[in-house]
Amino acid sequence: MRGSRFRVASGVSFRTVIALLLLVCGQTTMAQQLTTRQLEALSPSAANRAIQHDLLSLFEPVGKVERGMFRHLHGVSLTTRTFGTEYQLVCQRDTVTLWYAPVTDTPAPGADDPVAPYSVTAGASFHIVKLAPRDLENARADVRQAGCAAAGNDKRANWFAAKNARAAVQGALILNAAVAALRQGILRAEPCPNLHNTEVTCETAILAHGDMAKIDGIEQCAANPGMICYRIDLASSTALTVTALVVGDALIPGKVISIAIEEYVVVT
C-alpha cells in the first residue's frame, strides 16, 4: 500500500469510504522499527509516511461506526494498545476521538449527507493492576510491562480517567487510605444529606462504594497548603471528595483529614 493514493468517486457511500479506511488501518498493525538516526535521515515525504504509519500502528481495530441518537455521525473513537507507565503495574491507554460534521451548511434530514472529519481530541485512561506503595516513590517502570499487556486483553479490567499516571496513583492511594481509616473508626465522614437510602450512615455508604475497582475518574481539587484533595467518581453513581496531608511533592499522602460523599441522581 506504500505510496498509493485513493480517490473517492462520486456516488461512493460514506460506509464504503469507512470500510476502505479500516482496511488500510487493519493492514497497519506493526510499528516500523527504525533507529533515531534512520528516522532523522528520512526525506520529508518519507518521514510523513513513516510517522503516519507508526501513528496508525498504535491503535486497536475500530469497531462498528455508529451515530447514536444524532442525525449525522458526530465522532469515532480509536483506542491505543495498553502500555505501562512510570509506575509498576499501573497501565495506560489513550483514546482519540475523530470528530465529524456535514460538508454542507444546510444538510438534508437523515444520515445520507456526506460528512468529513474536522478535529480530534484525546484523553488518557488508567488501570491499576496492583498498588505497591514501597515501589512507587522511585518510579522507574518501563512502557513495555507484561502485566499491562495482559490487562489490555482483560475485558474485566476497570479503566478510569485521570490527568496523568501520578494523579491516578495518588488518587487511588488516598481512596484506599480513607477507606482504611473509616473501617478503623478513626475517620468520620462529613454530612451527606443527599443519600438515597436515609437509613444508612455516611460511613456505611462510603464503604459500600469505596473500592478501587469501581473508580470511574479521578480529579484533583483545591486544597489548603500542606494538603491535597481529590474528587473520585465511583461506579457512575457516587463521588467522594477526600483531603489528606502531604509533605512537599510526595506521592504517598499522609493522614486523611476529611471525606465526603455525594450520590448522583440517575435519570432513566
C-alpha positions as CSV (number, residue, x, y, z in Angstrom):
1,M,0.0,0.0,0.0
2,R,3.1,2.3,0.3
3,G,2.8,5.4,-1.9
4,S,-0.7,4.5,-3.1
5,R,-3.4,7.2,-3.3
6,F,-7.2,6.8,-3.1
7,R,-9.7,8.9,-5.0
8,V,-13.3,8.8,-3.8
9,A,-15.6,8.8,-6.8
10,S,-19.0,10.5,-6.7
11,G,-21.7,8.1,-5.7
12,V,-19.5,6.1,-3.4
13,S,-21.2,5.8,0.0
14,F,-19.7,7.0,3.2
15,R,-19.8,3.4,4.6
16,T,-17.7,2.3,1.7
17,V,-15.1,5.0,2.4
18,I,-15.1,4.0,6.1
19,A,-14.6,0.4,5.0
20,L,-11.6,1.4,2.9
21,L,-10.1,3.3,5.7
22,L,-10.5,0.4,8.1
23,L,-8.9,-1.9,5.6
24,V,-5.8,0.4,5.4
25,C,-5.7,0.7,9.2
26,G,-6.1,-3.1,9.6
27,Q,-3.0,-3.6,7.4
28,T,-1.0,-1.2,9.6
29,T,-0.6,-3.4,12.6
30,M,3.0,-3.2,13.5
31,A,5.2,-0.1,14.0
32,Q,8.3,0.2,11.9
33,Q,11.4,-0.5,14.0
34,L,13.8,2.3,12.7
35,T,16.6,3.9,14.7
36,T,16.5,7.5,15.7
37,R,19.3,8.2,13.1
38,Q,17.3,6.4,10.4
39,L,14.2,8.4,11.1
40,E,16.2,11.7,11.1
41,A,17.7,10.8,7.7
42,L,14.3,10.4,6.0
43,S,13.1,12.9,3.4
44,P,10.0,14.9,4.3
45,S,7.7,12.7,2.2
46,A,9.2,9.5,3.6
47,A,9.1,10.9,7.1
48,N,5.4,11.7,6.6
49,R,4.7,8.2,5.5
50,A,6.7,6.6,8.3
51,I,5.2,8.7,11.1
52,Q,1.7,8.2,9.9
53,H,2.3,4.5,9.6
54,D,3.6,4.5,13.2
55,L,0.6,6.5,14.4
56,L,-1.9,4.1,12.9
57,S,0.0,1.1,14.3
58,L,-0.8,2.2,17.9
59,F,-4.5,1.7,17.7
60,E,-6.7,-1.2,18.3
61,P,-9.0,-2.1,15.4
62,V,-12.0,0.3,15.1
63,G,-15.4,-1.3,15.9
64,K,-18.7,-0.6,14.2
65,V,-19.3,3.0,13.3
66,E,-22.5,4.3,14.9
67,R,-24.1,7.7,15.1
68,G,-26.1,7.0,18.2
69,M,-29.0,9.4,18.8
70,F,-27.7,12.1,16.4
71,R,-28.9,12.7,12.8
72,H,-25.3,12.6,11.5
73,L,-22.2,10.9,12.6
74,H,-20.5,13.0,15.3
75,G,-17.4,11.1,16.3
76,V,-15.4,7.9,16.1
77,S,-13.1,6.8,18.9
78,L,-9.9,5.0,18.4
79,T,-8.0,3.5,21.4
80,T,-4.4,2.7,21.7
81,R,-3.0,-0.6,22.8
82,T,-2.3,-0.7,26.5
83,F,1.2,0.3,27.7
84,G,2.9,0.7,31.1
85,T,3.6,4.0,32.9
86,E,6.5,5.0,35.1
87,Y,4.8,3.1,37.9
88,Q,5.0,-0.7,38.1
89,L,1.6,-2.4,37.1
90,V,-0.1,1.0,36.5
91,C,-1.2,0.8,32.9
92,Q,-2.5,3.4,30.5
93,R,-4.2,3.7,27.1
94,D,-5.2,6.7,25.2
95,T,-8.5,7.3,23.3
96,V,-8.5,9.7,20.3
97,T,-11.9,10.8,19.0
98,L,-12.1,11.9,15.4
99,W,-15.0,14.4,15.1
100,Y,-17.2,14.6,12.0
101,A,-19.6,17.2,10.6
102,P,-21.7,17.5,7.4
103,V,-19.8,19.0,4.5
104,T,-22.7,21.4,3.6
105,D,-24.1,24.3,5.6
106,T,-27.7,23.1,5.1
107,P,-27.7,19.3,5.4
108,A,-30.8,17.4,4.5
109,P,-32.7,15.4,7.1
110,G,-31.4,11.8,7.5
111,A,-28.0,10.3,7.6
112,D,-27.2,10.3,3.8
113,D,-25.4,13.6,3.6
114,P,-21.6,13.4,3.3
115,V,-19.7,14.1,6.5
116,A,-16.0,14.9,6.9
117,P,-13.6,15.0,9.9
118,Y,-12.6,18.4,11.2
119,S,-11.0,17.8,14.6
120,V,-9.5,15.3,17.1
121,T,-9.5,15.2,20.9
122,A,-7.6,12.8,23.1
123,G,-7.8,11.6,26.7
124,A,-5.9,9.1,28.9
125,S,-7.4,6.3,31.0
126,F,-5.7,4.1,33.5
127,H,-5.9,0.6,35.0
128,I,-4.1,-0.3,38.3
129,V,-3.2,-3.9,38.4
130,K,-1.6,-3.6,41.8
131,L,-0.6,-0.8,44.1
132,A,2.7,-1.4,46.0
133,P,3.5,1.9,47.9
134,R,7.1,0.8,48.6
135,D,7.8,0.7,44.8
136,L,6.1,4.0,43.9
137,E,8.3,6.8,45.1
138,N,11.2,5.9,42.9
139,A,9.2,5.1,39.8
140,R,11.3,3.7,37.0
141,A,9.0,1.3,35.3
142,D,9.0,0.8,31.5
143,V,6.3,1.2,28.9
144,R,6.7,-2.4,28.0
145,Q,5.2,-4.3,31.0
146,A,3.9,-7.8,30.6
147,G,1.2,-7.1,33.3
148,C,-0.1,-4.2,31.3
149,A,-0.2,-6.1,28.0
150,A,-2.3,-8.7,29.8
151,A,-4.6,-6.0,31.2
152,G,-5.3,-4.8,27.7
153,N,-6.8,-8.1,26.9
154,D,-8.8,-8.4,30.1
155,K,-12.4,-7.4,29.4
156,R,-13.0,-7.2,33.2
157,A,-10.2,-4.7,33.8
158,N,-11.5,-1.4,35.2
159,W,-10.3,1.7,33.3
160,F,-10.8,5.2,34.6
161,A,-9.9,8.8,33.6
162,A,-7.2,10.9,35.2
163,K,-4.9,13.7,34.2
164,N,-1.8,11.6,34.3
165,A,-0.4,8.4,35.9
166,R,0.7,10.3,39.0
167,A,-2.9,11.6,39.6
168,A,-4.2,8.1,39.0
169,V,-1.9,6.6,41.6
170,Q,-2.2,9.3,44.2
171,G,-6.0,9.4,43.9
172,A,-6.2,5.6,44.3
173,L,-3.8,5.8,47.3
174,I,-5.8,8.5,49.1
175,L,-9.0,6.5,48.4
176,N,-7.5,3.3,50.0
177,A,-6.2,5.3,53.0
178,A,-9.6,6.9,53.6
179,V,-11.5,3.6,53.4
180,A,-9.0,2.1,55.8
181,A,-9.4,4.9,58.2
182,L,-13.2,4.6,58.1
183,R,-13.0,0.9,58.8
184,Q,-10.8,1.5,61.8
185,G,-13.1,4.1,63.1
186,I,-10.5,6.9,63.2
187,L,-12.2,9.0,60.5
188,R,-15.8,10.3,60.3
189,A,-17.5,11.4,57.1
190,E,-18.7,14.9,56.6
191,P,-22.5,15.4,56.4
192,C,-24.0,13.8,53.3
193,P,-27.7,14.9,53.2
194,N,-28.3,13.6,49.7
195,L,-28.0,9.8,50.4
196,H,-30.8,7.9,48.5
197,N,-31.1,5.5,51.4
198,T,-31.6,7.6,54.5
199,E,-31.4,4.5,56.8
200,V,-27.6,4.1,56.3
201,T,-24.9,6.3,57.7
202,C,-22.4,8.2,55.6
203,E,-19.7,5.9,56.5
204,T,-21.7,2.8,55.5
205,A,-22.5,4.3,52.2
206,I,-18.8,5.2,51.5
207,L,-17.6,1.7,52.5
208,A,-20.2,0.2,50.1
209,H,-18.8,2.1,47.1
210,G,-15.2,2.9,48.1
211,D,-13.4,0.2,46.0
212,M,-10.5,0.9,43.7
213,A,-12.1,-1.5,41.2
214,K,-15.1,0.9,40.9
215,I,-13.2,4.1,40.0
216,D,-14.6,5.9,37.0
217,G,-12.5,9.1,37.3
218,I,-10.0,10.9,39.5
219,E,-9.7,14.7,39.5
220,Q,-7.6,16.9,41.8
221,C,-9.4,19.6,43.7
222,A,-8.4,22.7,45.5
223,A,-6.8,22.3,48.9
224,N,-5.1,24.3,51.6
225,P,-1.2,24.4,51.7
226,G,0.2,21.2,53.0
227,M,-2.8,19.3,52.0
228,I,-4.1,17.5,48.8
229,C,-7.6,16.9,47.7
230,Y,-9.1,14.5,45.1
231,R,-12.6,14.0,43.8
232,I,-13.1,10.4,42.9
233,D,-16.1,9.2,40.8
234,L,-17.2,5.6,41.6
235,A,-19.5,3.2,39.7
236,S,-21.2,6.0,37.8
237,S,-23.3,6.7,40.9
238,T,-21.1,8.2,43.6
239,A,-18.4,10.9,44.2
240,L,-16.1,11.0,47.1
241,T,-14.1,14.2,48.0
242,V,-11.1,13.3,50.1
243,T,-8.4,15.5,51.6
244,A,-5.2,14.4,53.2
245,L,-1.9,15.8,54.5
246,V,1.0,15.7,52.1
247,V,4.7,16.6,52.5
248,G,6.1,18.7,49.6
249,D,5.8,16.8,46.3
250,A,5.5,13.4,48.0
251,L,3.4,10.9,46.0
252,I,2.1,9.0,49.0
253,P,-0.4,11.1,51.1
254,G,-0.2,11.3,54.8
255,K,-3.1,11.3,57.3
256,V,-6.6,11.6,55.7
257,I,-8.3,14.7,57.1
258,S,-11.8,14.5,55.6
259,I,-14.1,12.6,53.3
260,A,-17.5,13.5,51.9
261,I,-19.9,11.5,49.7
262,E,-22.3,12.6,47.0
263,E,-24.7,10.3,45.3
264,Y,-25.8,11.2,41.8
265,V,-29.4,11.4,40.7
266,V,-29.7,8.9,37.9
267,V,-32.3,9.8,35.3
268,T,-33.7,6.9,33.3
